[in-house]
Amino acid sequence: MRTMTTTGTRRIPMPNHTGFPKVNAAGVPSRTGLYDPAYEHDSCGVGFVVHLSGEPAHSIVENGIQVLVNLEHRGAIGGDKSTGDGAGILFKTPDAFFRRVCGGVGFRLPPVGEYAGGFFFLPTDDALSARCRETVARIAGEEDCPVIGWREVPVHTGILGDLAGSSCPAFWQGFLFRGSLDPEAFERKLYMIRRLAEKEIRGWTDCDASQFSVPSLSGRTVVYKGLLTGSQLPLFFPDLRERDFMSPYALIHQRYSTNTLPTWHLAQPFRLMAHNGEINTLRGNINRMRAREAVISSTLFGADLGKIKPVLIEDGSDSAIFDNALELLVRAGRSLPHAVMMMVPEAYGRKFPMSEDKRAFYEYHSAIMEPWDGPAALAFCDGKYIGATLDRNGLRPARYTVTRDGMIVMASETGVLDFPPAEVVQKGRLQPGKMFLVDLALMRIVPDNEIKSRTSRQRPYRHWVNNNRIELRGLFLPPEIPLEEPEVLLRKQHAFGYSEEEIRMVISPMASRGQEPVGSMGDDTALAVLSNRPRLLYSYFKQLFAQVTNPPIDPYREELVMSLKTYVGKEGNLLDETPEHCRMLKLAHPVLAPEDMARLRNADHPDIKVRDVDMLFPANGGGKGLKEALRRLFVTAEREIAEGATLLILTDRNMDAGRAPIPSLLAVSGLHHHLMRRGLRTHAGIIVECGDAREVMHFALLVGYGANAVSPHVAFSTIRTLAEHELLDHPMLPGEAVDNYITAVKKGLLKIMSKMGISTLRSYFGSQIFEAVGLGMRFVDAYFTHTASRIGGIGIEEVAREAREMHRTAFPENGRKPPRLLDIGGFYLVREGGEKHLWSPEAIFTLQQAVRLGEYKTFRQYTRLIDDQSRERATLRSLFRFRNGTPVPIDEVEPVEKITPRFVTAGMSFGAISKEAHETIAIAMNRLDARSNCGEGGEDPARYLPMPNSDSLRSRIKQVASGRFGVTTEYLIHADELQIKMAQGAKPGEGGQLPGHKVSVEIARVRHTTPGVTLISPPPHHDIYS
């Protein structure tokens, strides 16, 4: 075996990254300050070129490069103006080229198909690089695929920017002999060799993913990529300009890192795919894959399966992790189109016309794998197929062109290659959830219907689903459940922190009308960690939302592609397909009524084995008692699973004077992560029967942290009692009220999922789309693993104390009865003795008095009240202390007239505030030469003209929001500044709403709509997807 050192190539040594965070195993910075590599995403340009003749040609390579160059505007360039976020191309192995250059460095390649070419990013240190190559050669030899030889790839580092040059690796190609293996077995063996090498070499203290990575190792394809722009790629790699570097296809990718730090090895394409989009459910997908990894088996891999574990390299980008999972499915025996259909399924509800075989295919696989959900245009190639698909919503563009002579171009945009119009025989755009595929063996386009029909009929999926799925309504229904005794219910309500306000303002409207109540935006109460009152653990979490490149879904107009369906029970082996795989309990939604719980507990079915697990802890045990109770809960759950349980019901029904309920969110998340660590999470579903869940956010948190379904028994008892005593908006049966409440929760869940651009509950499950505010990292890492908690906070001792305070109200000391009335609350409205609010009645009254009387003294009294809010310590900013600085001489300070033009007001629309307030703000800001913001509700054209006293009512800043209310040409030309709202500012990821009763004739005229009609701005602009 000989190696070669290329001459005439300038190399830049690898620096020590001084001043940057230490990189982790994937070569991206470790968690530092507010940065967390778990949120690595990107958005880019993708495409491919293929000729149906199947003949390799250098012109295809050139066309691929040209497409890449023409999509360069979809990428990004670093601060040095020369470092791209990443660009690359995947080709068929260029045999003629490799044969020539390898002969030039002293070794000959076997016949076509009997060798693999691997591309390696290696350390620039010669000794370390040689050690890496020796390790790869040793592992390959042990796997009976010996290395034939090595070639150092010539590169021109002089074109690199400083950022790319400072981290540039060495580039080597290694060639491995196939031996007696068939082509598919060879690809599996190469997969194993790569994973073994990655694990061993990245385990060295002096080498990580930024120095060692394998962009490709295959007998069919090779990837050239780097921290480059599209136009730099052929300049950096002279190989691509050689006339004998030929391929019948080229799959390209131009990277735009939306919230990532660009690195060489995270440039795309990866080994099987290139991705424009974001995986919104990544954390949940990773957790589910980790859980499945503990139990997977494969007849193809056999005892060698352990060599590829862990399957996912979790510190990579979302696209890299997606490629890891896709590669496992393909190497374990599924075709590439089949694997893509599993991971990015199209919407297949009953409202979508499709064959029953295809619908059954998707339903069968939904019990095996959840969608990797998010906006995505995915191009893929394994040397047998090349194609592309879109997510079920079609939130990324993909256009294709087919010419008369057999050239096919697919890209994020049309026009990436020029063709005479007469030569074009077909062009179009990829539809949501559809696939555009070219069979590289038959060299023909395979229509979406054909490939999906063929894949969905390769096994009897429809027969398996019809004969094996378990429907909840098909289980035995026990006698009717009686109403809870008033004294018992009151004690439970006290124990779980219910308030009179919550029942009146939240629960009752949901039970009466089947939807959440509508209220004004804003929460001026203290953060949970700063509150003087005991708060539910749910209050310490805030949901994330989709932004700009990652749009939210519109739950009203796009509900068709959303689904709350889920499957509960013991999961099958991911790498196999049997009838038993779909033998799970199918739920239409995750909210289980009391009758549903009774059905489960009384189920007589061989595949449903239900066991109750108490989530209680000693009431006076404090943090130690809670921690020990959680440990016992985990041990009990493990034991029940070992004895065959397929459904675990975590319940706090057995609460009494000596045992307080464990916060259900803590119990669910803790058990979910514990079972994953023990490799048992796929063995049983988790249903939580709890008293503390009642708001939609509570359900979202429970599902997001691992509950397959939720039954809020105290909320249901409260609703049934309200209905029985006719305390709802109108008379109804208790069952009807419960159904209305469930409907409201379902609508709310869809809205919350849509805020993060997630379409299905199966994807939302375990996705942890939240951040903790006010919880300590030690507590979070133990029970809410992989959740961001950026400011720290309380731990298990304080959580136990808050739970104990609510429990003490329900079970007073000395055996006394609990209070006859619930706490008044005061979270939604200011109440004496309730939760503290920043906007106190005193402050509001003082402001009104100051405005009414025009007294500056009264206004100063108001400002003191506001300035003194820091004493309340209700917000994070109130915890800051000002450092005393050196005063600046007043003559060095800018004059007032230079400072005020920088002032701007927040955007508040006419309708959200009154005409008088809106116009007064505009006049005041114009007098200061500052800028008022009209908001998204338009502006009366009469305000464009100056007033007789020269004042102006015109808002200098105008907004264009998703509803386009009041947006006209006249409106736009009277703006000094235009703001295009990518999402709702007051309600991120959720549409703005002006209730119909507020839409007066005047407001309707300004907004160009109809009086009395509720106005809703969609969560996203429907024309911003890229």
N, C-alpha and C positions, 0 to 999 in steps of 0.2 A: 504494500500500500504506500503510495507516494503522495506528497502534498506539494502545493505550488504557492509561491509568494509572488504576487503581481507587482510588477515594477511600474514606475511612472504614475503612481496613484498617491496623492497626498492624503494622509490620514490625520485626524485631529484626536489627540489623546483624551480619554474620558476624565472629566474633572471629578472632584469629590462632592459636588453639589453643595458646597458650603453656602449657608444662608437659606437653604431650602429645607422643607421637612424631609425627614428620613423616608426613603421609599420602602414600600412593603414588598411582599413576595411577588406581587404582580407588576412591580415596577412603577406604581403610582404612589404619591405621598401618603404616609400614614395619617391617621386621624389626628388633626392638630387644630386647636382652637375651635372655630366654627366650621372648619373644613372636615368633611367625612367622605372617604372614598366610596362609601355605600351608595352615594347619589351620583355616580358617574353615568352620564347619558350623553348622547350626541344626535345630531340631525344633519343629513347629508344629501349628496346626489349619488344615485346608483344607476346602473344600466348594463346592457350587454350587447355584443354584436356577434352574430353567427351566420354562416353561409350554409345553405342547405345542400351544397355539393359535398360537404364533408371533407373537402380537400384542404389541408393546411396551406396557408399562404401568409406571406409577410404583410400583404395589404390588409388582412384582417387585424394584425397587430397594430398597424398604422391607424386603421379606423378606430380601434379601441382606444388608442392614445388620443386621437382627435376628439372622440366623445368625452374623454376625461378632461381634455383642455377646454372643451366647450361647456363643461359643467363646473368649471373652476370657480365661477361666481357663487356656486352653492357651497363652496368650502370657505375656509377662513385662513387668514395670515396673521402670524404673531406680531408682537410689538417691534421686532427687528425688521419687519417688512419683507423678510425672505423665508421665514419658517412657516410652512403650511401645517395645517392641523392633521394632515395625512392624506395620502393618495396611493392607490395600488391597482393592479390588474391581475386576474387569474387567467391562466392560459392552459391549453392542453400541453402536456410535456413535449417540448420542441426537440424531437429525437435527432434530427439532422444536425442541429446546432450543438446539442450536448455531445453528440458523437465526435464532432470536429474539435471542440474545445477540450474535451477530456483527452482525446488523442494527443493534443498539443502539450499536455502536462504529464504524459507518461502512462496512461492506462486506457484500456479499451472497454467499451460498454458491451454487454450482452445484446442479443437481438431485441427488437422492439417488444415491449410488454414483459420482458423478463428482468426489469430493473425498476427501481424507484429513484427519483431525484428529490432530495430534500433541501430546503432553503433554511439556513440557520443564521440567527443573529447571535454573535458571540462577543465575549469581552475583547477589548482592544489590547489588553495585556497579552503578549505573545505566549507566555508560560501558561496563563490561565486559559487562554483560547485552546492551546494544544491539549491541556488537561480535559477540557470539555469534549473535544473531538475524540480523544482516547476513551472517554467514558461512553460516549455514544457508540463508538466502534465495539467496545466490550459488550455492551448491552445487546447490540444488534447481533453480534456473534453468538451470544448465549441464546438468542431467540432464532438461530439458524437462518438469519438474513445478513450475511457478512457484508461489511462495507467494502466496496470495490475501490473507491478512491475519493479524494477530496479536491475541491477546486476553490480557490479564493476568488470571489466575484469582483471584477474590476468596478470601481466606483469613482466618480469625480466629486470629491467632498468640497472642492473650491466653490461650488455653486450654493452651498448651504448657508442659511442664516446662522447667526451666533447661537440661537437657542437649539436649533437642530444639530449644529456642529458640535456643541458642547456635550451632547448625549449620544452621538452617533456610534453605533456598535461596529464590529467587524462583520463582514458578510462572507459566508462560506456555503458552498453546495456540497452535499455528501450523496453518494450513490450506493444503493444497497441492492444486493442480488436476491431475486425472488426464490430461486431454488425450485423445489417440487410443489410449492403451494399454488392453488388455483388463484385467479385474480382477486376474488372476494376475500379469501383467507389471507392473501398477501396484504390487502388494505387493512384488515383487522390486526394483523401482526405489526404493521407499521404504526398503527394507532397505539398499540401496547408499547412498542419501543419508544415512541415519543413521550408517552406518559411516564414511563419508567425513568427516562432521561431527565424529564422536567422535574420530577420529584426528587431525584438524587442530586442533581446539580443545583437546583434552587435551594436545597437544604444546606449547601455550603455557606459558611459565614461570609465568604468573599464573592458571592455571585447571587444575583436575583433576576427577576424577570426583565429588568431593564437592560441586563447584560446577556442573558441567555433566553432565547425563545425560538420557536420553530414555526415560522409562518406557514410552511407546507411540507408535508412528507407523504408522497403518494406516487403510485405508479401511473397515474392518469393526469394529474394536474400539477402546476407549479404557480406560486404566487410571488410577484415582485411588488414590494410596497415599502413605504417609509414615511418619515415625518417631512413630507414634501407637498408641493402643489402639483396639480396635474401636468403643467408644462415642465416642471423640473424632473419628473419621473424618467423620461427617456434620456435626459441630459445626465442624470445621476447614474443610471444603469446603462452603459453603452451596449450591453447585450441586446437591448430592445431595438437598437438601430441596425443590428446585423441582418443582412438579407436572408440568411438561412434560419433565422429565428422565426418560425412559422407556426401557425395555429389555425384551426377552423373556427375558433370562437375566442372571445375575450370578454370577461366579466369585470366591470370597473366599479370603483368607488372613490368618491371625493368627500372627505370628512369635514364636517363643521361641528366642533365641540361646543355644544350649547352650555353645558355646565360641567365640563371635564377639563383635565389638564392633559394636553396632547403628549403622547409618547410614541416611540418608534413601533413597539410591538402591538399597540392598540390601533394602529392604522388598519384599514380594511382594503380588500376582502380578507375574511378569515378563511379557514380551510374549506368551508362548504357554502358560505353565504356572505352577502353584503347587505347592509341594513340602513335604511333611512327612516328614522323614527325613534321612539322611546318605549321601553318596556315599563309601563306604569306599575305593574304588579310584581316587579322583580324580587322583592324580599320574600313574598309569599311563594313564588316559583322556586326560589332557592331553598326555602325551608321544606317545601314538599319534595323536591328532588333529594335533599339530604335524608329525609325520612324514608323515601323509597329505596335509596341506595343501600340501606341496611338489610334489605330483604330481596333485592333483585338476584336473579339467576339467569343463566343463558346456556342453552345447549351448544351454541356456536363458540362462546368463549370458554365454557367449562370451568375448570379450576383456575384458569388464567384471568378470570374476571377481576380478581383483587388487584391485578397489576394496573388497572386503569383508574382505580379509586384513589382519592375522591374524583368524581366525574367532573364536577364544576370547580373552576378556579375562581373563588368567590370575590377576589379583589380586582377582577377585571371589570371592564365596562359592561353595560347591560347587553350590548350586541355580542361581546366576546363570550359571555355566559350563555346566551342563547345558542351560540355556535357550539359550545361544549355539549349542551343537552341534545341538540340536533345530531351531532356527530355520534353520540351514544346510540340513539335510535337507529341511525342508518347502519352503523357498523354491527349492530346486534341483529340485523336481518331485514329491517323494513326498507322499502324503497324511499328515495328522497322525497318524491311527491307525497307518499303516505305519511312520512314523518312531519312534513310541513303542514299537511292537513290536520294532524293531531295537535300541533303546537299553535297554529293560527287558523282555527276553524271559522268557516263562514257562519253567519246566523242561520239557524235551521228550525226556528219556531214554526208552528202550524200555519202562520200567516204567510210563510214563504213557500212558493210553489217549487217542489223538488220531488224526486222519486223517493218512495218509502225506503228503498235500499240505502240511498245516500243519507237520509235522515237517521236511519238506524245506525249507520256507520258512525255518525257524529255523536249520537246518544251513547253508543257503546263506548266510544273512546273518551267521552266526557266523564265516565266512571273511572277511567285509567289516568287521565292527565287533564289538568285545568288549562284553559287558554293562557298563553303568554300575551297579555292584553295591553293594548296601547296603539297609538298611531304608527303604522308601519307600511313601508314599501320594501319588500324583501326580494332580492335577487339571489338565486342559488344555483350551484353547479357541483356535480361530483364526477364529471367525466362521462357519465351515462345520460344525464339529463341536464339541461340548462333552462331556467325559467324564472318566473317572478310571480308574486302574489301580493294582494293588499289585505289589510286588516278588515274586519267585518263592517267597519264604518266607512272605509275608503278615505281615511284622513291623510293620506299621502298620495301624490300624483304619480302615475306611471303611464307613459304613452308608447305606442309601438307603431312601426312602419315595416311593411313587407314589400320588397321590390320584385319586378318581373323576373330578374335573374336569380332570385333566391336569397337575397340579402335580407336579414332581419335585424332591426335595431329596436331595442327597448331601453327607455331611459326615463329619468324623472321629468324630462321636458321633451317636447317635440322640437325638431329642427336641429338636433345635435350633429347630424350629418346631412349634407345637401344631396338631394336626388332630383333629377328632372321630373316634373309632375307626371309625364307620360310613363315613367318607369315604376311608379308607385301603384301597386295592385290592391293594397289593403293598408288601412291605418285606423287607429282608434285608441281608446284609453281603457285601461284595465278597470273593471268594475269592482265595487266593494266585495271582498271575500273571494273573488275569482282568481283563477290561475292561468297564466300564459306559459305554455310548456313546449319545448323542442326536444324530441327524442333523438339523441345524438347517435344512436345505433341505426335507426331507420331514417334519420335525417329528414324528419317531417314535423310540422306543427301539430301538436295534439290538443284538440279543443278541450276547454274546461270540463264540459259534460262528459267527454269520452274518458279522460284520465280519472275523473272522480267516480264515474260509473264503474270503470274497470277496478279501481281500488276498493270501492264499497261492496263489490261482489266477489272479491277474492276469497272471502270467508262468509259463512251464513250469518252475518251480523243481525239481520232482521229477525231471523228465527231465534237467535240467542237472546236478543233483547225481549222479544215478546214472551218467551218462555221462562225468563229468569228474573226480570226486574220485580221488585217488591213495592207495591203501592200502599201508602199509609191508609187510605180509605178502604183497602181490602182487608184490613185486620179487624179482629173482633172488637165491637163497641160495647163496653160495660154499661151498667145502669147510669142514669143521669147523675151528674155531680151536684151535691147539695150546696146551698149558699153557706158561706162561712159565718159563724156566730159573730155578732157585732163586737163583742169584747175581745174575741180572738183576733179579728181583723184590725181593730184599733191598736192592739199591742204590736202587731206586725208592722203596721204603718209607722208607729213610733220607732221601732227597731231599725227600720230601713230609711229613716230620715224623710218621710213624706211630710208635706206641708199642705195647709188648707189652700194656699195660693196655687200650688202645683196641680192639685186635683181640679180646682176651679178653672184655671187658665190654660192647662195643657191636656190633662187626661180627659176631662169631660168633653171638650170640643172634638178631640180625636174620636171618642166613642160616639158622639152625636152625629158628626158630619163626615167621618171617614177620611179626614185629612188634618194635617197639622194646622194649628191656628196661625194666622198671619199677624205679625207685629212689626213695629218699627225697628230699624237696625241700631246696633250699638249696645255694648255691655259695659256699664260704668261701675259694676261691682268689683270688689277686690279679687285678685287672682286667688285661686284656692289655697295656695301656699301662704298667702298673706292674710287670709280671712281669720276673723276671731271666732268663727263658728265651725263646727265639724262639717266637713264636706265629703261627699262621695268620692271614691277614688277616680271615677270617670272624669271628675272636674279637673284633674291634673293633666289631661291630654287635649291637644288641639289637632284637628285634622289638617292634612296637607291638601293642596289644590294644584291643578294643572295651570301652567302659565305659558303664554306666547307660543313657542314652537310645539308645545304639547297641549292642544286645546281641550277644554272640558267638553263633555258630550251634552247635548240638549235633551234632558230627560222627558220633555214634552213632545218635541218633534221627532226625536230619534228613539223613542221608547221601543219601537219595532225591533231594534237590534239588541235590546237589553233583556236580561233574564235573571230571575232570582232562583231558578231551579238549582237544586243541589242533591248530592248523593251522600248517604251516611252508611257507615259500616266498615267491614274489613276490606281493604283494597287488595287487588291481585298484583301479580308480578308484572312490572312495567315492560319487561322484555319478552313477554309471552302473551298469547291471546287464546283464551278458553271461554266456554260458555259461563263459567263461574265468575269471570271478571265483572260481569254486570249484575251479579246477584247481590245487589245493595239496595238499601231503602231509598226510594226516590221521593224527594220532597219538592213541592211546587214553590215553596218559600221557606225561610228559616224560622218563622214564628209559629210555635206549636201551641194550640189552644189546650185547655184542660182536658177536653175529650181526646185529643191526640196523645197526650201523655198517658192517659188511661189505656188507650189502645196499645201503646208500646209496652207498658208494664204488664199487660195481660196477653201479649202476643204469644201465640203458640206456633212458632215457625222455626225450622231448623237453622236458619241463617240469621235469626235475630235473637241474640242472647243479651238481655238487658240487665244491668246491675246498677244499683244506687250507690253513690259514694258521698258521704256527708262532707260538706265544706263548712265546718264549724271549728271554733277554737275556744279554749278556756276564757271566760269573760274577764277574769282578773289575771290572765297570764301575761299580758303585755306583749312586747315584741318577741321575747323568747318563746312564749306560748304560741304565738301566731306562727313563728318560724317552724316550731316543732309540729304544729298541726298541719302545716303545708307538707312537711316531710312525710308525715303519716298518710296524708291524702295521696301523695305520689306512690308510696309503697303499696297502699291498698289498691290503687288503680293498676299497678303492675301485676299484683297478685290476681286480680279479677281477669285481666287480659290473659295471664298464664292459664287460667282455668276456663278460657273459652269465651269470655265476654266480647261482644262485637259492638255494643253500645254502652257507654258509661254516662249515667245521669248524675251530674254534680248537683246536689240539692241542699238547700238550707232550710227545708221545711221543718226539720226536727229541732230547730232553735228552742232553747228554754232559758230559764233564769241563770243557769251555770255555763251555758255555751252560747257564744255570740257568733253571728254569721261572718265567715271570711268574706271580704269583698269579692264578689263573683268574678270581676275582671282579673284580680290577682290570682284566684284559684285556677281560672281557665288558662290564662297565659302561662302561669307557672307550670301547670301540668302539660300543656301543649309543648313547651320547650323541653321539659324533662323527658317526655316520651320520645321526642326527636333525638335527644342525646342518647337515650337508651336503645334507639332503633326500633321503637314499638309504636310510633304514631300511626302507621298505616294499618295496625291491627284492629283498631276500634275507633268509632266516632265518639265525639264529645258533645253531649247535650247538657245545657245548663238550665236548671230550674231554680230561678233566683227571685228574691224579693226586692232587690235594689234596682233592677232595670225597669224603666218606664218611658224614658224619652228615646227618640229615634237614635240620637248619638250613642246612647248606651248599647243599643243593639249593634250598631256599626262597630263599636269598639270590641264587643264580645266576639263578633264574627271575624273582625280584623285580627284578633289575637288568638284565634284557634277554635272557637265554638262552631260546631256544625249546625246547631240550631239552638234556639232560646225559647224558654217558656217563663214569662214573668208572672209568677203565680199571685203575688200581692196586687199587681196592677189589674189582673183579671178579676180577682175577688172584689177589688174596689169598684170596677166597672159594673160587675154584675149587681152589686149592692146599689149603686147609683140608679141603674135601670129598674131594679125591683121597687125602689122607693120613688120612682118617677122624678129623679133629680137631674135628668139630662135635658137637652133642649126641647125634646118632644118625647112622648111615651113610646117605648119600644121594649121588646123582649130582651132579657139578659144576653141570650145567644147572639141576637142581632147587634147589640152594642159591642160585644167582644169582636164580632166579625168586622164592624166598622173600625175598631181600634187597630186590628191587624191590617186592614186595608191602608190606614193612615201610616202605619209603620212601613209597610211595603213601599208606598209612594216615597216616603222619606228616605228609605234605603237607596232607592234608585237615584234620588237626587244627590245623596252623599257620594255614591259611587261615581256618578257622572261628573262631579267636581274634580275628580282625579282622572277623568277620561277612561274609566273602567266600565266595561259593558256587562260583565257577568259576575254573579255572586261567587261562582266557583273560582274566579280569578281573584276576587276581593278577599276571599277566605284566607286568613293567615298572612295577608299582605302587609300588615302593620303600617298603614299609610297615616301615621300619626307621629307627633313629637310630644315628649313629656315636658311640662313646664313646672318646675318646683319639686321634682323627684331626684334623689341622689343617684349618682351613676352606679354605685355598688348595688343598690336596690334594683335599679333598672336592669343592669347586666345580669343579675341573678334571676329575675322573674319576667322581664320584658326585653330579652336579649335582642340586640341590634336595633334598639329604639334610641333615637337621638334625645339627649337631655342636656342642653347646652349650658345651663346655668347651675346645675346641681339642685340640692334641696333636701327634703325630708327622707327618712328611711323607714324601715319596717316598724320601729318603735312608735313613731308618730302615726303611721297608718293604723296600727292596733289601737292607739289611744282614741283616734277619731271614731273607729268602729265601736269601741267600748262606750264612748259618750252617748251615741245614739241608742245602744243597747240598754244603757242605764236608764234612759227615759222610759223605755218599754218595761223594764223590770227594776223599779226603784228598790233601794235597800230597805231592809226590815219588812219585806213582803207587802209594801203598800201598792195600791193600784196605780196604773199609769194615768197621766192627765187625761181628762175627758175630751179635751179639744186638741187638735193637732197644732203644731207650730204655725204661726201666721206666715212664715216664709220671708217675704221681702226681697226676693231676688229679681223679680220682674217689676215690682212697684216698690217705692220707698215706704217702709212701715216702721213705726216706732218699735225698737227692739229687734228689728230684722237686720238683714245683711247691709253693711255700709255701702253707700253709693258716693261716687265723686260729685255728681250733680245733686246736692242736697236741696231740700225745699227752701232753706234759708238763702242759699246762693241764688237760686232762681228768683225768689221774691226780691232780693236786693238788686239784681240786675234789672228787673221790671220797674222797680221804683226809680232807679237811676235814669232809665230811658224815659219814663213818664214825666219825671220832675226836671230832667236835664241838669241834675246836680253832680258836679265832679266829685264832691266829697263822698256822696253815696256810691258813685262808681269806684272810687278808691277802696271803699269798704268791701265792695264786691271782689275787686282784684286781690285784696288780702285774703279773702275766703278761698279763692282759687289757688293763690300762691301757697297757702298754708296746708294744701292737701297733702303735701309730702309728709306732714306729721301723721297722717292716717296710715301711711305705708300700704297703700292699696295697689300700687303699680311698681314695676321694676325701676322706673326712673326715680321714684321717690326714695329709693335706697341709695342713690348716688350722693356723694358729698362733693361740693365744689372745692377745688384747690385754689388757694389765694395766689394770685399772680401779681406781677408788677404793673401798676397802672400806666396806661399809655397817655402821653401828653395830649390834651384835647385838640391842640392845633395840628396833630398828626392824624386825627380821626376825620374820615370823610364827612362832608356836610350832609345834613338830613336829606336834602333834595337829590343827593347822589345815592343814598341808601334806599329810600322808599321805592324807586322804580324796580327794585329787585323783589318787592313783596308780591306775593300771589295768594289768592284765597283757594280753598278747596272747592272742587266742582260740586255744586248743589243745584239741582234742576228746579225750574219753576213748576210747582206741583208738589215737590218734596218740601219746599218752603214756600211761604206766601209771596204774592206779587210785591207787597210792600217791602218785605225783608230782602227779596232778590234785587229789587231796584235800588234800595238804600245801600246795599253792599257795593253795587256797581258805581253809584255816584261817589261814594267815599273813596274807593280805590282809584277812580279816575282823577279825583282831586289831588291825590297823592302821586299821580303819574305811575301808579302801580297797576296790577292786572287782576281783575275779577274773572271768575270762571263760571260760565253759564250752566255747566253741567250738561246732561244728555237730553234735556227736555225741550230743546229749541229756544228761540228768543223771538219776542214780538217784533216784527219789522219796524214798528213805530219807534222802537228804542234806538234805531240806527241814526236818527236825526238828533242834532244837539237841542237841548232845552233852551227856552228864551234867556235864561240867566247864564248860558254857556256851559252849564253842567251837562254831563253825558250819562245816559242810561245804558250805554252799550257795554257789554262784557267783552273785553279784549281777547279772552281765551274762550274758544268754542270747542265743544267735544262732538266727535262722531262715534256713537256707540252702536252696538249690534242691532238695536231696534230702529236706528236711523230717524228717530223722532225729531221732527222739525228741521231736518237737514235739507236745505235747498241751495241752489247756486247763490242766491242773495245772502243766505246765512253764511256760506263759506267765505265769500269775498269780503265780508265785514268782520273778519277775524284777523287779529294780529298774530295769533298763535293757534294752530289746530292740534288737538289731542285726539288720537285714535285710540279708543279704549280696547285693548286686546282682550280684557275680561272685566267683569264688574269690580270696581274698586272697593265699594262698601261691602259687597258680598262676593268675594273671590270665587270664581268657578260656578257661580249661581246667577241666574238671570235677575235683573232688577224688576221690581214690580210696583206699580202704582195702582192701588185698589180703585175699582170702578166708581165708588161713591165720591172719590176725590177728583175725578176727571170732569171738571166743570166745562161749560160751553167755551169759556175763554181758554182754558188749558187745552181742550181738544182742538181749538182753532190754531193755537201755536204749534201743537204737535202734529197737526194734519191727521186727526183721527176722529173718532165718534164719541160724543159725551156719554158718560156712564159706563163705558167699556173698560174693563181692567186691562192695563197695558203692561206687557211683559217683554223685557229685552232678553233675547236668547243669551245663554251663558257665553258662547263664543260668537265671533264673526264667522259666518259660514263660507267666507271666501278668502281665508288667510292660510289655509293649509298648504304646506310646502314639503 
